[in-house]
Amino acid sequence: MVACVVGVTVLAAALGLSILLLGLQRVFASAPTLWHHNDQDISKTSLTVVIPAFNEALNIDGCLTHVLKSDKPCSHWEVIVVDDQSSDNTVNIAEQTIRAFAGSDQPNAAVLQAGPRPKGERWVGKNWGCSQAMEQVQSTWVLFIDADVSLAPDAIRRALHQSIQEKADLFSLAPRLTCGCLT
């Protein structure tokens, strides 16, 4: 009897998972994709890339390197790494990466300290760091990315161009996920 119940449970779980996977496949197959050819000059705008970071010592160099190696998306763009009181080596690694890419063709880049959260207020996750960055931002466009993201060289330019062409107020991308935890 127990074997029968276990067998039915496993079969039901497998069927449910199959239905879920088929549904996700249909959704992703019909989802819009980022345009490929964006050759139009978009120099008359500005962009700030904000990377909130808390204990991202293992990820920040790769993320920041991809951002700083990106195709120039517009005439004026900058990068702000917002450190949310990391207790690891996040800040030092971010500053080293920024120094390694310093040059005339690179965007301005800096590390901003978010500072302590106000007492009596509830700030969860990246919200505090993002809000502190927005106090500094003066650009027309803002791109928030997580510190564990690796971008294709043309991703920022393509996303900005498409946002402008579509007259978007908000433009959100779903990344292609690479999971290294199963290997």
N, C-alpha and C positions, 0 to 999 in steps of 0.2 A: 504494500500500500504506500509506504514512504517513497519507494523508488518511483511509483507512478506519479505522485504529487510533485516530486523533484523534476521528473521528466516533463510534466505539463508546465511547470514554472519556467524551466529552461526554454522550452518551445515558445511560450508566450513572450518571454524576454527577447528571444531571438527575432520573433515576428515584430515586436514593437520596435526594436532597434532597426530592423530592415525598413519598416515604414518611415521611421525618422530619417534614415539615410537617404531614402528615395525622395522624401519631401525636401530635404536640404539640397539635394542634387538639382531638383527642379527650380528651387529658389535661386541658387547660384547660377544656373544656366541662363536664367532670364534677367539677372541683375545687370544694371548698366555698368559699363567699364569706362575707364579713363581713356580719353581720346589719345591717339598715337601721334598725329601730326599737328604740332602747334608751332608753326614757324613765324606767326605774326609777332611783331615787336610789341612787347608790353612794358616798355621802359617808363611809361608815365604813371607808375604806381610804386608802392613800397610794401615790404613784407618783413615781419619779424617771426622767426621760428623760435618757439618757446619749448624747452625741454625740461619739465619738472623732474627732479631727481632726489630720491632718498635711498641711501645705501645702494648705489648702482655702480660700485667700483668694477664689477665684472662686465658691465654693459656700456658704460658711458663713452669709453674710447671708441668702440665700434660705431655706436650711434652718431656721435659727434663727427667722426671721420667721414661717414657717409654723407652727413649734412654738408660739411665743409667742402667735400669733393663734388657736390652737386653742380649741375649746370646752372649758370646764373639765371635765376627766374625773372629778375627785373632789375632796373637800374640801381635801386637802393634796397638792400636787404641786410638783415642782421640776425644774429643768433644769441639767445639768452638761455643759459643753463641755470635753472633755479634750484639751488641746493636747499632742501628742506631739513636742515640740521642733521645731515648724515653723520654717522659715527664711524664710517669706514673711510677709505681713501678716495671717495668720489670727487671731492673738490680738487685735490692735487692732480688726479688723472685728467680731469676736465681742463684744468689750467695748462697742463703740459700739452695736451692735444691742441688747444687753442694756440699756444705759442708755436707749435710745430707747423701750423698752417698760416701763421701770420704773414701777410703779404698784400701787395696792391690789388691783386685779383680776387682776394678772399673777402667775405663779408666781415663786418665788425662782429666780434664774438666776445662774450664776457660771462663770468659766473656771478650770479646775484644771490646773496644770502636772503632767504625768506624770513629768517628771524623767528622768534617764538610766536606761537599762536596766542591771540588775546585770551586772557583769563575770562571765564564765564561764557565763552562762545564755543560752539561745537563746530570744528572744522575736521572733515574726514577725507582721508586720501590726499589726492593731488590738488584739491581745491584751494588750499591756502597758498601753495607755491604759485599756482596759476594766477590767483588774484594779485599776488605781490608783483608778478611779472607785468600784469596789465597796468599797474600803476606807472610803469616805466615806458610802456609801448606808445609809440607815436605814429606807427605805420598805418597804412590804409587796410592792410590785410594782416591776419595773425594765423600762424599754423602751430597747433599744439601737437607734439608727438611724444610718445613714451620713450624712455631711455633705453629700452630694449629693442627698438625698431631699427632696421637697416633699410635704407632707401635706395632705389635705383637712381642712377645719376640724373635722369630727366624727370623724376617723379614730382618734385616740387614745382618745376617750371610747367609741366603739363597740368597739374592740379590747379595752379594759379590761373593759367590761361583759360582753362575750361570754366573755372568759377567766374571769371570776368565775362567770358562769352555767353554764359548762361544767366548772367546778371543775378548770381546767387548771393543771398545774404549769409548762408551757411553752407559749407561744402564738406561732407564727411566721407572719408574713404575707409573701406574695409580692407585690411592688409591680407596678403597671402601669408598664411601661418606656416612656420617651420618649427616643428617640435623636436627638440634634441633630447627630450627626457625619456624617450622610448628606445634609445639606441644603447 
